[in-house]
Amino acid sequence: MPATSIIRNASKNRARLDVRLQSHSKALIEEAAALSGQSLSEYVVSTLLQQSTKLLQQHHHIRLSNRDRNQFLALLDTQDKPNPALARAARKFKRSFGKLA
């Protein structure tokens, strides 16, 4: 494979993120990167990925106390029929989106 082809393929897998920040913020980040033994880019990317992953995990997972978990599970086990508001909402959903698998 020619070298130009390798370079072209490598650049296709790279995304770029440009940010503007105050000089004292950049100096702080550069110092932290140096202390971590990473380049500035490596430090910024790893820190952003860690924080993004943490935030998304918090957003996508529901944490319940034991009491709330037990109450939720008990409600799932009941044989109650949906109240009128829930039945209307279900009909509206089915009209809008059809039946889902």
ROGUPA-892869 format. One record per atom (N, C-alpha, C, O): residue in one letter; x, y, z. Coordinates in steps of 0.1 Angstrom, whole numbers, plus 2048, in hexadecimal, padded with zeros to 3 digits. Atoms other than C-alpha are relative to their C-alpha. Example, Ala and Ser with C-alpha at 12.3 -4.5 7.8 and 13.67 -1.06 7.14 Angstrom:
! ROGUPA-892869
A8097F4800 A87B7D384E A80980C800 A81380C807 S7F77F5800 S8897F5847 S7F880B808 S7FD816809 
END
This chain:
! ROGUPA-892869
M8097F4800 M800800800 M80980C800 M81280D808 P7F77F4800 P80F8227F7 P7FE80880D P7F4808813 A8007F87F4 A81883A813 A7F580A800 A7EF80D80A T80B7F6801 T7FF854807 T7F37FA803 T7EA80180A S80C8077FD S7E383B80A S7FF7FD80F S7F47FF814 I8008037F1 I7ED83282E I7FC80D807 I7F480D810 I8027F37FA I7EE857837 I7F18047FE I7EB809808 R80E7FD803 R7CC85D826 R7F67F8809 R7ED7FE80F N8098087F8 N7BC840839 N80180380E N7F7803816 A7FE7FC7F2 A7CB84A85A A7F880D803 A7F280E80E S8077F47FD S7BD86D857 S7F17FF800 S7EA807806 K80F802800 K79A860850 K7FB7FC80D K7EF7FE810 N8048067F3 N799850872 N80380A80B N801807817 R7FD7F57F6 R7A2871884 R7F580A800 R7F38107F5 A80A7F57FF A788889890 A80780B807 A81180980F R7F97F47FA R7928AC89C R7F6807809 R7EA808805 L8087F87F7 L7858C08B9 L80880C803 L81380B80A D7F97F37FD D78F8E58BB D7F880780B D7EC80880A V8077F97F6 V7888F88DA V80880D803 V81480E800 R7F97F37FC R78F91C8E6 R7FE80180F R7F47FE814 L8007FE7F1 L79892390A L80980A804 L81280F7FC Q7F87F57FB Q7A893D91F Q80E7FA802 Q8107EE805 S7F28057FF S7CE93B921 S8037FA80E S80B7F080E H7FD8067F3 H7CE934947 H7FA7F2800 H7FF7E9807 S80680D801 S7B7916940 S8097F67F8 S80B7EB7FD K7F7808808 K7CF909925 K80C7FD808 K8117F1808 A7F48027F8 A7EC90D93D A7FE7F580A A8067ED80D L80380A7F5 L7DB8F9958 L7FF7F27FA L8047E97FF I80280D807 I7D28DD93F I80E7FB7FC I8117EF7FD E7F2804804 E7F68DD932 E8087FA80C E80F7F180A E7F88057F4 E8048D9955 E7FB7F3804 E8037EA808 A80680D7FC A7EC8BD95D A8057F57F6 A8087EA7FB A7FC80A80A A7F58AB93C A80F7FC803 A8127F1802 A7F28027FE A81A8AF944 A8027F780D A80A7ED80D L7FF8097F4 L8158A0967 L7FB7F27FE L8007E9805 S80580D803 S802883959 S8097F87F7 S8077EC7F4 G7F780680A G81E87C940 G7FA7FE7F3 G7FF7F57EB Q80680180D Q807880923 Q80280D7F8 Q8058177FD S8007F4809 S808897905 S7F3808803 S7EA803809 L80C7F87FE L7EF8B4906 L7F47F97FA L7E97F8800 S80B807807 S7D98A28EC S7FC7F4807 S7F07F1809 E80380C7F9 E7DB8818FE E7F880280D E7EE7FC810 Y8067FC7F3 Y7D289191F Y7F18057FE Y7E8800805 V80D7FA802 V7B58A5911 V7F67F57FB V7EB7F4800 V80980A805 V7A68878FE V7FD7F680B V7F17F380C S80380A7F5 S7AA86E91B S7F780680B S7EE7FF810 T8087FA7F5 T79B887934 T7F18027FB T7E87FF802 L80D7FE806 L77E89091D L7F87F27FF L7EC7F2802 L80680D801 L77786B916 L7FB7FB80E L7F07F580F Q8048057F3 Q77786293B Q7F4808805 Q7EB80180B Q80B7F87FB Q76087F944 Q7F37FD7F8 Q7E87FC7FE S80B803808 S749878927 S7FA7F2803 S7ED7F1804 T80480D7FD T74785392F T7F880080E T7EE7FA810 K8057FF7F3 K74085B954 K7F2807800 K7E8802806 L80D7F9801 L72487494B L7F67F77FA L7EA7F77FE L80A808808 L71385D932 L7FC7F4809 L7F07F0808 Q80480B7F7 Q71484094B Q7F680480B Q7EC7FE80E Q80A7FA7F6 Q703856965 Q7F38037FA Q7E9801800 H80D7FC807 H6E986194C H7F97F37FC H7EC7F47FC H80680C806 H6E283E93E H7FC7F680B H7F47EC808 H80380A7F6 H6E082B95F H7F880780B H7FA812810 I8087FB7F5 I6C682F97A I8047F980C I8057EC80D R7FC8067F4 R6D182999D R7F480280A R7F080D80D L80B8007F7 L6B68209B6 L8057FB80E L80E7F380F S7FE8067F3 S6B781B9DB S7FA7F3801 S7F27EF7F8 N80680D7FE N6AE7F99E8 N7F0801801 N7E97F97FC R80E7FD7FE R68C8079F2 R7F98027F3 R7EE7FD7F0 D8067FC80D D6858169D0 D8007F47F6 D7F77F27EF R7FF80C808 R6917F69BE R7F57F7803 R7EE7F17FB N80A8097FB N67A7E19D3 N7F28057FC N7E97FD7F8 Q80D7FB804 Q65D7F89CC Q7FD7FF7F1 Q7F37FB7ED F80180180E F6647F99A7 F7FD7F17FC F7F47EF7F4 L80280E804 L6667D39A5 L7F27FB805 L7EB7F37FE A80D8047FB A6467CF9BA A7F58057F6 A7EB7FF7F3 L8097FB80A L6347E69A1 L7FF7F87F3 L7F57F77ED L80080880C L63F7D1984 L7F87F3802 L7F37EE7F8 D80780D7FD D6307B2995 D7F1802801 D7EA7F8801 T80F7FE7FE T60D7C2999 T7F97FD7F3 T7FE7FE7E8 Q80880380C Q5F17B9982 Q7F680B7FD Q7EC8097F7 D8097F5802 D5E17DB982 D7FF8047F2 D8088027EA K8037FB80E K5D17E8962 K80580E7FF K805815809 P7FC7F2801 P5DE808954 P7F480A803 P7E9807800 N80B7F67FE N5CB82795F N7FC8077F3 N8038057E9 P8057FA80D P5B883C945 P80A8087F9 P80B8087ED A7F67F8806 A5D4854940 A80B7F87F9 A80F7FC7EE L7F6808806 L5ED839939 L7FB7F97F3 L8027F77EA A80680680C A5D5827921 A7FF80A7F5 A8028067E9 R8007F580B R5D084890E R80E8027FA R80F8037EE A7F37FE805 A5F584D90C A8057F47F7 A80C7F67ED A7FD80C808 A5FA8298FF A7FA8017F2 A8007FE7E8 R8077FF80D R5E082E8E4 R80680B7F7 R8088097EB K7F97F5807 K5F084F8DA K80D7FC7FA K8117FF7EF F7F3805804 F61283F8D8 F7FE7F77F4 F8067F87EA K80280980A K6058238C3 K7FC8067F3 K8008027E8 R8047F980C R5F483B8AB R80C8077F9 R80D8087ED S7F57F9805 S61484F8A8 S80B7F87FB S8127FB7F1 F7F4808803 F62E8348A7 F7FD7F17FB F8067EA7F7 G80480D803 G61B8148A0 G8057F680B G80A7FB815 K7FC8097F6 K6217F48B3 K80F7FC7FE K8147FB7F3 L7F2804800 L6457EC8BC L8017F2803 L7FA7EC80B A7FE80E7FE A6527C98BA A7FB7FB80D A7FD7EF80F 
END
